[in-house]
Amino acid sequence: MTGSVSSEESPSAWAVRRAEELIASLAGVLSTRIVADRQGSIEEIHVLTTAEVQPKQTVRNVESALMAQLGLKVDHRKISVAQTAEMKPLVALEREAVAEQASRRLVVFQDLVIESPRPMRVQVKVLLKHGGTELEGLEEGVDEARSRVQLAARAAVKALERDLVEAGVVLEGVRVVDAFDRKIVLAAVHGIGGRSSQLLVGTCEVRESPEQAAVLAVLDATNRWYLQQH
C-alpha cells in the first residue's frame, strides 16, 4: 500500500529542501533551516520570523504546512522560532546590495520633457541620475521629427558632461533605423579622456518614443566608458 510519508519515515534530501522552501513561504518567515540525522529524519527546525506573527502561531503554521503539503508530521517540540524586527532574508539582502551597487555605478534615465516654447520650436530636457547626483541637459531646436531625436541625444550628452571633470563626450550622430521588423535608434558618441578618443556605439528599440530611445541609446553607448572615468 502506498501513502504519504509518516512521522517516522526518513525524508529524502529533496524533501528536506522542499520543506525548507515551504516553510520560507509562510507568513512572517524570513529564513529557515532544517537539521536532519544521517537517515534523513528531521531532528530540528529553526525558523527566523518578523514580529507580525506570534511564535506559537508560526509553530502551528509550520506543522500544518508540512503535513498538508508534504505529508510530514513533525513534533512541535522540534520547531524553534526566533523573531527579529529588522533582519531580512539573505536573498533579499543580496538583491538589495546588488541594486545599490548598480545604482552607484550606472547612469540612470530619470525623465524626458519635451515642450514647445514658441511656434516651430521645441525644447528637450533630459534628466539623468548618477548615484545621488542629478544631471540635466537642455537643448532647443526646430520642431521636426528627426530634429527632436537629435535634440534628445544632444541633451543626454550635455547631461553626462555635467558629471565629467577630466573627460568629455561628443555626439557623433543618432539615427532611427528599421531592423528585424522593429525601429531601433543607433547612437554614436565620442568618449574623450586624456589624449585618446574612443567611438562608442549604443542602440535602443523604440518603445515609448524615438526621443526616449535616443537618450537610452546614448546611455547604452557610454555607460561602461563612463564608469571608467569615475
DOVEX-911185 format. One record per residue: residue in three letters; x negated, y negated, z of N, C-alpha, C, O in turn. Coordinates in steps of 0.1 Angstrom, whole numbers, padded with zeros to 4 digits, always signed. Example, Ala and Ser with C-alpha at 12.3 -4.5 7.8 and 13.67 -1.06 7.14 Angstrom:
# residues 2
ALA-0132+0057+0078-0123+0045+0078-0132+0033+0078-0142+0033+0085;SER-0128+0022+0071-0137+0011+0071-0129+0000+0079-0134-0011+0080;
This chain:
# residues 230
MET-0009+0012+0000+0000+0000+0000-0009-0012+0000-0019-0013+0008;THR-0006-0022-0008-0013-0034-0009-0006-0045-0001+0006-0044+0002;GLY-0014-0055+0003-0008-0065+0011-0018-0076+0013-0029-0076+0008;SER-0014-0087+0021-0023-0098+0024-0034-0094+0034-0033-0084+0040;VAL-0044-0103+0035-0055-0100+0044-0050-0101+0058-0043-0111+0062;SER-0052-0091+0067-0048-0092+0081-0057-0099+0089-0068-0104+0085;SER-0054-0100+0102-0062-0108+0112-0076-0102+0114-0085-0109+0117;GLU-0077-0088+0112-0090-0082+0114-0098-0079+0102-0109-0074+0103;GLU-0092-0081+0090-0099-0078+0078-0109-0089+0075-0107-0101+0078;SER-0120-0085+0068-0131-0095+0066-0129-0102+0053-0128-0096+0042;PRO-0127-0115+0053-0125-0122+0041-0138-0123+0033-0149-0123+0039;SER-0138-0123+0020-0150-0124+0012-0155-0138+0013-0149-0148+0019;ALA-0167-0140+0008-0174-0153+0008-0165-0163+0000-0164-0175+0004;TRP-0158-0158-0010-0149-0167-0018-0137-0171-0009-0133-0183-0009;ALA-0132-0162-0001-0121-0165+0008-0125-0176+0018-0117-0185+0021;VAL-0137-0175+0023-0142-0184+0033-0143-0198+0026-0139-0208+0032;ARG-0149-0199+0014-0149-0212+0008-0136-0217+0005-0133-0229+0006;ARG-0127-0208+0000-0113-0213-0003-0106-0218+0010-0099-0227+0009;ALA-0109-0211+0021-0103-0216+0034-0108-0229+0038-0100-0238+0042;GLU-0121-0232+0036-0126-0245+0039-0120-0256+0030-0117-0267+0035;GLU-0119-0253+0017-0112-0262+0008-0098-0265+0012-0093-0276+0012;LEU-0091-0254+0016-0077-0256+0020-0076-0265+0033-0068-0274+0033;ILE-0084-0262+0043-0084-0270+0055-0087-0285+0052-0082-0294+0058;ALA-0097-0287+0043-0102-0300+0040-0090-0308+0033-0091-0321+0033;SER-0081-0301+0027-0070-0308+0021-0058-0312+0030-0049-0319+0026;LEU-0059-0308+0043-0048-0311+0052-0049-0326+0057-0059-0332+0056;ALA-0038-0331+0061-0036-0345+0065-0046-0348+0077-0047-0340+0087;GLY-0054-0359+0075-0063-0363+0085-0076-0356+0086-0085-0361+0094;VAL-0078-0346+0078-0091-0338+0079-0101-0345+0070-0099-0348+0058;LEU-0113-0348+0076-0124-0354+0069-0134-0343+0064-0139-0344+0053;SER-0137-0333+0072-0146-0322+0068-0143-0310+0077-0137-0311+0087;THR-0148-0299+0072-0146-0286+0079-0157-0277+0076-0163-0277+0066;ARG-0160-0268+0086-0170-0257+0084-0165-0245+0091-0161-0245+0103;ILE-0166-0234+0084-0162-0221+0090-0175-0212+0092-0183-0211+0083;VAL-0175-0206+0104-0186-0197+0108-0181-0183+0107-0171-0180+0114;ALA-0187-0175+0099-0183-0161+0098-0194-0152+0103-0206-0155+0102;ASP-0191-0139+0107-0201-0130+0111-0206-0123+0099-0202-0126+0087;ARG-0215-0113+0101-0221-0106+0089-0211-0098+0081-0213-0096+0069;GLN-0200-0094+0087-0190-0087+0080-0180-0097+0073-0171-0093+0065;GLY-0182-0110+0075-0173-0120+0069-0161-0124+0077-0153-0132+0072;SER-0159-0118+0089-0148-0122+0097-0150-0136+0103-0161-0139+0107;ILE-0140-0144+0103-0141-0157+0109-0143-0157+0124-0135-0151+0131;GLU-0153-0164+0128-0156-0165+0142-0153-0179+0148-0148-0180+0159;GLU-0156-0189+0140-0153-0203+0144-0149-0211+0132-0153-0209+0121;ILE-0140-0221+0135-0136-0231+0125-0138-0244+0132-0131-0248+0142;HIS-0146-0253+0126-0149-0266+0131-0143-0276+0122-0145-0276+0110;VAL-0135-0285+0127-0127-0295+0119-0130-0309+0124-0129-0311+0136;LEU-0133-0318+0115-0135-0332+0119-0123-0340+0113-0121-0339+0101;THR-0116-0347+0121-0104-0354+0116-0105-0369+0120-0113-0373+0129;THR-0095-0376+0114-0093-0390+0119-0083-0390+0131-0079-0379+0135;ALA-0080-0401+0136-0072-0402+0148-0057-0402+0144-0048-0402+0153;GLU-0054-0401+0131-0040-0402+0127-0032-0389+0131-0020-0389+0132;VAL-0039-0378+0132-0032-0365+0136-0038-0360+0149-0050-0359+0150;GLN-0029-0356+0158-0034-0351+0171-0041-0338+0170-0037-0330+0161;PRO-0051-0335+0178-0059-0322+0177-0050-0310+0177-0052-0300+0169;LYS-0040-0309+0186-0031-0298+0187-0023-0296+0174-0021-0284+0170;GLN-0019-0307+0168-0012-0306+0156-0021-0301+0144-0017-0293+0136;THR-0033-0305+0145-0043-0301+0135-0045-0286+0136-0046-0279+0125;VAL-0047-0281+0148-0048-0266+0150-0036-0259+0144-0038-0249+0137;ARG-0024-0264+0147-0012-0257+0142-0012-0258+0126-0008-0248+0120;ASN-0016-0269+0121-0017-0271+0106-0026-0261+0100-0024-0255+0090;VAL-0038-0259+0106-0048-0250+0101-0043-0236+0102-0044-0228+0092;GLU-0037-0232+0113-0032-0218+0114-0021-0216+0104-0022-0205+0097;SER-0012-0225+0102-0001-0223+0093-0006-0223+0078-0001-0214+0070;ALA-0015-0232+0075-0020-0232+0061-0028-0219+0057-0026-0214+0047;LEU-0036-0215+0066-0044-0202+0064-0035-0190+0062-0037-0182+0053;MET-0024-0190+0070-0015-0178+0069-0007-0179+0056-0005-0169+0049;ALA-0001-0191+0054+0008-0193+0042+0001-0192+0029+0006-0186+0020;GLN-0011-0197+0028-0018-0198+0015-0027-0186+0013-0029-0181+0001;LEU-0034-0181+0023-0044-0171+0021-0041-0158+0029-0048-0148+0028;GLY-0030-0158+0037-0027-0146+0045-0037-0143+0056-0038-0132+0060;LEU-0044-0153+0060-0054-0152+0071-0048-0156+0084-0043-0168+0086;LYS-0047-0147+0094-0042-0150+0107-0054-0153+0116-0062-0143+0119;VAL-0056-0165+0121-0067-0169+0129-0063-0173+0143-0053-0181+0145;ASP-0069-0168+0153-0066-0171+0167-0069-0186+0169-0080-0191+0165;HIS-0059-0193+0175-0061-0208+0177-0073-0212+0185-0078-0223+0184;ARG-0078-0202+0193-0089-0205+0202-0102-0206+0194-0112-0210+0199;LYS-0102-0201+0181-0114-0202+0173-0115-0215+0165-0124-0218+0158;ILE-0104-0223+0167-0104-0236+0160-0108-0247+0169-0101-0250+0179;SER-0118-0255+0166-0122-0266+0174-0120-0279+0165-0124-0279+0154;VAL-0115-0289+0172-0112-0302+0164-0119-0313+0171-0119-0315+0183;ALA-0126-0321+0163-0133-0333+0168-0127-0345+0160-0124-0344+0148;GLN-0125-0356+0166-0119-0368+0160-0129-0379+0159-0138-0381+0167;THR-0128-0387+0148-0136-0399+0147-0128-0410+0140-0118-0407+0133;ALA-0131-0422+0143-0123-0433+0137-0129-0439+0125-0123-0446+0117;GLU-0142-0435+0122-0149-0442+0111-0156-0433+0101-0157-0436+0090;MET-0160-0421+0106-0167-0412+0097-0159-0408+0085-0147-0405+0086;LYS-0165-0407+0073-0159-0402+0061-0165-0390+0056-0177-0387+0060;PRO-0158-0382+0047-0164-0370+0042-0177-0373+0034-0178-0384+0029;LEU-0186-0363+0034-0199-0365+0027-0197-0369+0012-0204-0378+0007;VAL-0187-0363+0006-0185-0365-0008-0180-0380-0010-0185-0387-0020;ALA-0172-0385-0001-0167-0399-0002-0178-0408+0000-0180-0418-0007;LEU-0187-0405+0010-0198-0414+0012-0208-0414+0001-0213-0425-0003;GLU-0210-0402-0006-0219-0402-0017-0213-0410-0029-0221-0417-0035;ARG-0200-0409-0031-0194-0417-0042-0195-0432-0039-0198-0439-0048;GLU-0193-0436-0027-0194-0450-0023-0208-0455-0025-0210-0466-0030;ALA-0218-0447-0021-0232-0451-0022-0236-0452-0037-0243-0462-0041;VAL-0231-0443-0045-0234-0444-0060-0228-0456-0066-0234-0463-0074;ALA-0215-0459-0062-0208-0470-0068-0215-0483-0063-0216-0493-0071;GLU-0219-0484-0050-0225-0496-0045-0238-0498-0052-0242-0509-0056;GLN-0246-0487-0054-0259-0489-0061-0257-0493-0075-0265-0501-0080;ALA-0247-0488-0082-0245-0491-0096-0240-0506-0097-0244-0513-0106;SER-0232-0510-0087-0227-0524-0088-0239-0534-0086-0238-0545-0091;ARG-0249-0530-0078-0260-0539-0076-0269-0540-0089-0275-0550-0091;ARG-0269-0529-0096-0278-0529-0108-0272-0534-0121-0278-0542-0128;LEU-0259-0530-0123-0253-0533-0136-0247-0547-0136-0242-0552-0126;VAL-0247-0553-0148-0239-0565-0151-0225-0560-0154-0223-0552-0163;VAL-0215-0565-0147-0201-0560-0148-0193-0571-0154-0193-0583-0151;PHE-0184-0567-0164-0175-0576-0170-0164-0580-0160-0158-0570-0154;GLN-0161-0592-0159-0150-0597-0149-0138-0602-0157-0127-0597-0154;ASP-0140-0611-0166-0128-0617-0172-0132-0624-0185-0144-0628-0188;LEU-0122-0626-0194-0124-0633-0206-0112-0643-0208-0100-0638-0208;VAL-0115-0655-0209-0104-0666-0210-0106-0673-0223-0116-0678-0226;ILE-0095-0673-0231-0095-0680-0244-0085-0690-0244-0073-0688-0242;GLU-0089-0703-0247-0080-0714-0246-0082-0723-0259-0092-0723-0265;SER-0071-0730-0262-0072-0739-0274-0071-0754-0269-0060-0758-0266;PRO-0082-0760-0267-0082-0774-0261-0076-0784-0271-0071-0794-0266;ARG-0077-0781-0284-0071-0790-0294-0069-0783-0307-0074-0772-0308;PRO-0061-0788-0316-0058-0780-0328-0070-0776-0336-0080-0783-0337;MET-0070-0763-0340-0080-0757-0348-0093-0755-0341-0103-0751-0347;ARG-0093-0756-0328-0105-0754-0319-0101-0744-0309-0090-0743-0304;VAL-0111-0736-0305-0109-0726-0294-0121-0726-0285-0132-0728-0289;GLN-0118-0724-0272-0128-0723-0262-0128-0709-0255-0117-0705-0251;VAL-0139-0703-0255-0140-0689-0249-0149-0689-0237-0161-0694-0238;LYS-0144-0685-0226-0151-0684-0213-0153-0669-0209-0143-0662-0209;VAL-0165-0665-0207-0168-0652-0202-0173-0652-0188-0182-0660-0185;LEU-0167-0643-0180-0171-0642-0166-0177-0628-0163-0171-0618-0166;LEU-0189-0628-0158-0196-0616-0155-0200-0616-0141-0200-0626-0134;LYS-0205-0604-0136-0210-0603-0122-0221-0594-0121-0221-0583-0127;HIS-0232-0598-0115-0244-0590-0113-0247-0590-0098-0251-0600-0092;GLY-0244-0578-0091-0245-0578-0077-0234-0587-0071-0223-0586-0074;GLY-0239-0597-0063-0230-0606-0057-0230-0619-0065-0223-0629-0060;THR-0237-0620-0076-0238-0633-0083-0228-0633-0095-0227-0624-0103;GLU-0220-0643-0096-0210-0645-0107-0217-0653-0118-0223-0664-0115;LEU-0215-0649-0130-0222-0655-0141-0211-0660-0151-0201-0652-0154;GLU-0212-0672-0156-0202-0678-0165-0209-0683-0178-0219-0690-0177;GLY-0202-0680-0189-0207-0685-0202-0195-0692-0209-0184-0686-0209;LEU-0197-0703-0215-0187-0710-0222-0191-0715-0236-0202-0720-0237;GLU-0183-0712-0246-0186-0716-0260-0173-0721-0266-0162-0717-0263;GLU-0175-0730-0275-0163-0736-0282-0166-0737-0297-0178-0739-0301;GLY-0156-0734-0305-0158-0735-0320-0145-0734-0327-0134-0737-0321;VAL-0146-0731-0340-0134-0731-0349-0125-0719-0345-0130-0708-0342;ASP-0112-0722-0345-0102-0711-0341-0099-0703-0353-0089-0705-0360;GLU-0108-0693-0355-0106-0683-0366-0111-0670-0361-0120-0669-0353;ALA-0105-0659-0366-0107-0645-0361-0122-0642-0360-0126-0638-0349;ARG-0129-0643-0370-0144-0640-0370-0151-0649-0360-0160-0644-0353;SER-0148-0661-0360-0154-0671-0352-0152-0668-0337-0161-0669-0329;ARG-0140-0663-0334-0137-0660-0320-0145-0649-0314-0150-0649-0303;VAL-0148-0639-0323-0156-0628-0319-0170-0633-0317-0177-0629-0307;GLN-0175-0641-0326-0189-0647-0324-0190-0655-0311-0200-0654-0304;LEU-0179-0663-0309-0180-0672-0297-0180-0663-0284-0187-0667-0274;ALA-0172-0652-0284-0172-0644-0272-0185-0637-0270-0190-0637-0258;ALA-0192-0633-0280-0205-0627-0279-0215-0637-0274-0224-0635-0265;ARG-0215-0649-0280-0224-0660-0276-0221-0664-0261-0231-0667-0254;ALA-0209-0665-0257-0206-0668-0243-0211-0658-0234-0216-0661-0223;ALA-0210-0645-0238-0216-0634-0229-0231-0636-0228-0236-0634-0217;VAL-0238-0639-0239-0252-0641-0239-0256-0653-0230-0265-0652-0222;LYS-0248-0664-0231-0250-0675-0223-0249-0672-0208-0256-0677-0199;ALA-0239-0664-0204-0237-0660-0190-0249-0652-0185-0253-0654-0174;LEU-0254-0643-0194-0265-0635-0190-0278-0644-0187-0285-0641-0178;GLU-0279-0654-0196-0290-0663-0195-0291-0670-0181-0302-0673-0176;ARG-0280-0671-0175-0280-0679-0162-0287-0671-0151-0290-0676-0140;ASP-0288-0658-0153-0294-0649-0142-0308-0645-0146-0314-0636-0139;LEU-0314-0651-0157-0327-0647-0161-0337-0659-0158-0334-0670-0161;VAL-0349-0655-0152-0358-0666-0149-0370-0666-0159-0373-0676-0164;GLU-0376-0654-0160-0388-0653-0169-0385-0645-0182-0394-0640-0188;ALA-0373-0645-0185-0369-0637-0198-0357-0645-0204-0351-0654-0198;GLY-0353-0640-0216-0342-0646-0222-0335-0637-0232-0341-0627-0236;VAL-0323-0640-0236-0316-0632-0246-0311-0641-0257-0306-0653-0254;VAL-0312-0637-0269-0307-0644-0281-0298-0635-0289-0302-0624-0293;LEU-0286-0640-0293-0277-0632-0301-0282-0632-0315-0283-0643-0322;GLU-0284-0620-0321-0288-0619-0335-0276-0619-0344-0276-0625-0354;GLY-0265-0612-0339-0253-0612-0346-0243-0602-0340-0246-0593-0332;VAL-0230-0603-0344-0220-0594-0340-0210-0592-0351-0207-0601-0359;ARG-0205-0580-0352-0197-0577-0364-0187-0566-0360-0190-0557-0353;VAL-0175-0568-0365-0164-0557-0364-0165-0548-0376-0164-0553-0387;VAL-0167-0535-0373-0168-0526-0384-0157-0515-0383-0153-0512-0372;ASP-0154-0508-0394-0145-0497-0394-0153-0484-0394-0161-0482-0403;ALA-0151-0475-0384-0159-0463-0384-0150-0452-0377-0145-0455-0366;PHE-0150-0441-0382-0143-0429-0376-0128-0433-0373-0123-0429-0363;ASP-0122-0440-0382-0108-0444-0381-0105-0453-0369-0094-0454-0364;ARG-0115-0460-0365-0114-0470-0354-0122-0483-0358-0130-0483-0367;LYS-0118-0493-0351-0125-0506-0352-0135-0507-0341-0132-0505-0329;ILE-0148-0509-0344-0158-0509-0335-0166-0522-0336-0169-0527-0347;VAL-0169-0529-0325-0178-0541-0325-0192-0537-0323-0196-0530-0314;LEU-0201-0541-0332-0215-0539-0331-0222-0552-0328-0220-0562-0335;ALA-0230-0552-0318-0237-0565-0313-0252-0562-0313-0257-0552-0309;ALA-0260-0572-0319-0274-0571-0319-0279-0583-0311-0276-0594-0314;VAL-0288-0581-0301-0293-0591-0293-0308-0589-0291-0313-0578-0291;HIS-0316-0600-0291-0330-0600-0289-0332-0602-0274-0328-0613-0269;GLY-0339-0593-0268-0343-0595-0254-0358-0599-0254-0367-0592-0259;ILE-0360-0611-0248-0373-0617-0249-0379-0618-0235-0373-0624-0226;GLY-0390-0611-0233-0397-0610-0220-0412-0612-0222-0418-0604-0228;GLY-0418-0622-0216-0432-0625-0218-0435-0628-0232-0429-0637-0238;ARG-0444-0621-0238-0448-0623-0252-0441-0614-0262-0443-0614-0274;SER-0432-0605-0257-0426-0595-0265-0411-0598-0267-0405-0604-0259;SER-0406-0593-0279-0392-0595-0282-0387-0581-0286-0393-0574-0295;GLN-0376-0577-0281-0370-0564-0284-0356-0565-0289-0348-0572-0283;LEU-0353-0558-0301-0340-0558-0306-0331-0548-0299-0335-0536-0298;LEU-0321-0553-0293-0311-0545-0285-0298-0544-0292-0293-0554-0297;VAL-0293-0532-0294-0281-0530-0301-0270-0523-0292-0274-0513-0285;GLY-0258-0527-0292-0247-0521-0284-0234-0521-0292-0233-0528-0302;THR-0226-0512-0288-0213-0510-0295-0202-0509-0285-0204-0506-0273;CYS-0190-0512-0290-0178-0510-0281-0165-0509-0290-0164-0517-0300;GLU-0157-0499-0288-0145-0497-0295-0135-0508-0292-0134-0512-0280;VAL-0128-0513-0302-0118-0524-0299-0106-0518-0293-0099-0509-0299;ARG-0102-0522-0281-0090-0517-0274-0081-0528-0270-0070-0530-0276;GLU-0086-0536-0261-0078-0548-0257-0078-0559-0268-0067-0563-0272;SER-0090-0563-0272-0091-0573-0283-0105-0573-0288-0114-0568-0282;PRO-0107-0577-0301-0121-0578-0306-0130-0587-0298-0142-0584-0297;GLU-0124-0597-0292-0133-0606-0284-0138-0599-0271-0150-0601-0268;GLN-0129-0592-0265-0134-0585-0253-0144-0574-0257-0154-0571-0250;ALA-0141-0567-0268-0151-0557-0273-0164-0563-0276-0174-0556-0274;ALA-0164-0575-0281-0177-0582-0284-0185-0584-0271-0197-0582-0271;VAL-0178-0588-0260-0185-0590-0247-0191-0577-0242-0202-0576-0238;LEU-0183-0567-0243-0187-0554-0238-0198-0548-0247-0207-0541-0242;ALA-0198-0551-0260-0209-0546-0268-0222-0553-0265-0233-0547-0265;VAL-0221-0566-0261-0233-0573-0257-0239-0567-0244-0251-0565-0242;LEU-0230-0564-0235-0234-0557-0222-0240-0543-0225-0250-0539-0218;ASP-0234-0536-0234-0239-0523-0237-0253-0524-0243-0262-0515-0241;ALA-0256-0534-0251-0269-0536-0257-0279-0540-0246-0291-0536-0247;THR-0275-0548-0237-0285-0555-0228-0287-0549-0214-0297-0552-0207;ASN-0277-0541-0209-0277-0537-0195-0290-0530-0191-0296-0534-0181;ARG-0295-0520-0199-0307-0513-0195-0319-0523-0195-0328-0523-0186;TRP-0320-0531-0205-0331-0540-0206-0330-0551-0195-0340-0555-0189;TYR-0318-0555-0192-0315-0565-0182-0320-0560-0168-0326-0568-0160;LEU-0319-0547-0165-0323-0542-0152-0338-0543-0151-0343-0545-0140;GLN-0345-0542-0162-0360-0542-0161-0365-0556-0158-0377-0558-0155;GLN-0356-0566-0160-0361-0580-0157-0358-0584-0143-0362-0595-0139;HIS-0352-0575-0135-0349-0578-0121-0357-0569-0111-0355-0570-0099;
